């Protein structure tokens, strides 16, 4: 399987730049990235982004109850045919947002279920999805690894479960390093979402050990000269 690379970013200039790259097959955002990009009006900012690309594009709801999530999801969905509405697995109190997922999915709204960590959570999400409506399940591999947990077993199980659903893709989220892309490919993960700086490193894959050695030594030499070190 060819694991698709989505760019995880909300800055207008960077979206324009990375939209031109063939390696980038879609984009993901979240309220934190949109705030960091300097947006003042969430929906208006999402509209600006939606006009840049026709590749799959995820925007997240930020309500903390199901009814508000449903209303926000319907508004976000109106931004374009390529839009995926991101809905968290649970709210801040840990309540599973199953009703919001099922109601939006039944309306044929494409969903990206976010903040998923376990196979049992994937099972619950799958049980709420309309089998004729497209969906992505985002599993936060990087944050799992940050907590000292190997994310690969959970991802493999979720990928296996999702194979029964032609409308569902599993996404490797919270990417930490370029090598995660090779790990995602190895386990046949459908999508990996990657920040711009890591995408640029992936584009440079293929250097030999000798090239890496020379590149590293040159870097040390440059820094020592700049610092005017003497022994």
Secondary structure, 3 states (H helix, E strand, C coil): CCCEEEEECCCHHHHHHHHCCCCEEEEECCHHHHHHCCCCCHHHHHHHHHCCCCCEEEEECCCCCHHHHHHHHHHHHCCCCCEEEEEECECCCCCECHHHHHHHHHCCCCEEEEEECCHHHHHHHHHHCCCCCCEEEEEEHHHHHHCCCCCHHHHHHHHHHHCCCCCEEEEEECCCCCHHHHHHHHCCCCEEEECHHHHHHHCCCCCCHHHHHHHHHHHHHHHHHHCCCCC
